[in-house]
């Protein structure tokens, strides 16, 4: 189960491949989009092989992620605030999630796919 959605992975001997089965009929309401679809992104190793429809794959700068991962909660917010200030991240006005500068819409969990506000647009910087 992933957030209430049954997900199974197994070897399908008929086709000779790893099979992933996702059953969306029991998806929680917060995951279901207005059109009835559910966000789905498939990553194999480090490659996105099935991107979530309507979102751009926008990785966060690796050094920023390393700093945030090593920090405690107080320092983590300070690092993210600095990253927003210099344009490495932008904050979603709907769910308050920090997103990579290259993201055209919120990549937060659940159904939030709020477009990046025009006032947040700016040159992407590398860290």
C-alpha positions in Angstrom: 0.0 0.0 0.0 1.2 3.5 -0.9 -1.0 6.1 0.8 -4.0 3.8 0.5 -3.3 2.7 -3.1 -2.5 -1.0 -3.5 0.8 -1.4 -5.4 2.2 -4.8 -6.3 5.5 -5.7 -7.9 6.4 -9.1 -9.2 8.0 -11.1 -12.1 5.5 -11.7 -14.8 6.7 -15.0 -16.3 4.4 -14.8 -19.3 6.1 -11.8 -20.7 9.5 -12.2 -18.9 9.4 -8.8 -17.2 9.1 -7.1 -13.8 5.5 -6.0 -13.5 4.1 -3.3 -11.3 0.4 -3.3 -10.7 -1.3 -0.2 -9.3 -5.0 -0.3 -8.3 -6.4 3.2 -8.3 -10.0 2.4 -7.5 -9.2 2.9 -3.8 -7.0 6.0 -4.1 -7.6 8.5 -1.4 -9.6 11.6 -2.4 -6.6 13.9 -2.0 -4.7 12.1 -4.7 -7.5 12.1 -7.3 -7.5 15.0 -9.8 -10.6 16.7 -11.0 -10.5 14.7 -14.2 -10.4 11.4 -12.2 -6.8 10.6 -12.9 -4.1 10.0 -10.2 -0.5 11.4 -10.5 1.8 8.6 -11.4 5.6 8.8 -12.0 7.7 5.7 -12.6 11.5 5.9 -12.0 13.8 3.1 -12.9 17.3 3.5 -11.3 17.6 7.3 -11.7 15.7 7.7 -15.0 12.1 8.9 -15.1 10.5 6.4 -17.5 6.9 7.6 -17.0 6.5 11.2 -16.0 3.4 12.4 -14.2 1.2 13.9 -16.9 1.2 17.7 -16.7 4.4 18.1 -14.7 7.9 18.8 -15.8 10.6 16.7 -14.2 12.5 19.4 -12.4 15.3 18.1 -10.2 16.5 20.1 -7.2 20.1 21.0 -7.2 22.0 18.1 -5.6 24.1 20.2 -3.3 21.0 21.9 -2.0 19.4 18.5 -1.3 22.6 17.4 0.5 22.6 20.5 2.7 18.9 20.1 3.6 19.3 16.4 4.3 22.1 17.0 6.8 20.4 19.9 8.6 18.1 19.9 11.6 14.6 21.4 11.2 15.6 24.9 12.1 18.6 25.0 9.8 16.6 23.2 7.1 14.1 26.1 6.9 16.9 28.6 6.8 18.6 26.8 4.0 15.3 26.6 2.0 14.5 30.3 2.7 18.0 31.3 1.3 17.4 29.0 -1.7 14.1 30.7 -2.4 15.7 34.2 -2.0 18.4 33.5 -4.6 16.0 31.7 -7.0 16.9 28.1 -6.6 13.4 27.3 -5.2 9.9 28.7 -5.4 7.2 28.1 -2.9 3.7 26.9 -4.0 1.1 29.5 -2.9 -1.5 26.7 -2.4 0.3 23.9 -0.5 3.5 25.9 0.6 5.8 23.2 -0.8 9.2 24.3 -2.0 9.8 23.4 -5.7 12.9 23.5 -7.9 13.3 26.6 -10.0 12.8 24.7 -13.2 9.4 23.3 -12.1 6.5 24.9 -14.1 3.9 23.7 -11.6 4.0 22.4 -8.0 5.4 18.9 -7.6 4.1 18.4 -4.1 2.4 15.3 -2.9 -1.3 14.7 -3.6 -3.3 16.5 -6.2 -1.5 19.9 -5.9 -0.3 20.9 -9.4 -0.6 24.7 -9.0 1.2 26.5 -11.8 4.3 28.5 -10.8 3.2 32.1 -10.2 4.4 34.6 -12.8 6.0 36.7 -10.1 8.2 33.6 -9.2 9.5 33.3 -12.7 13.2 34.0 -13.0 16.5 32.7 -14.2 17.3 29.3 -12.9 20.6 29.1 -11.0 22.9 26.2 -10.3 24.3 25.5 -6.9 
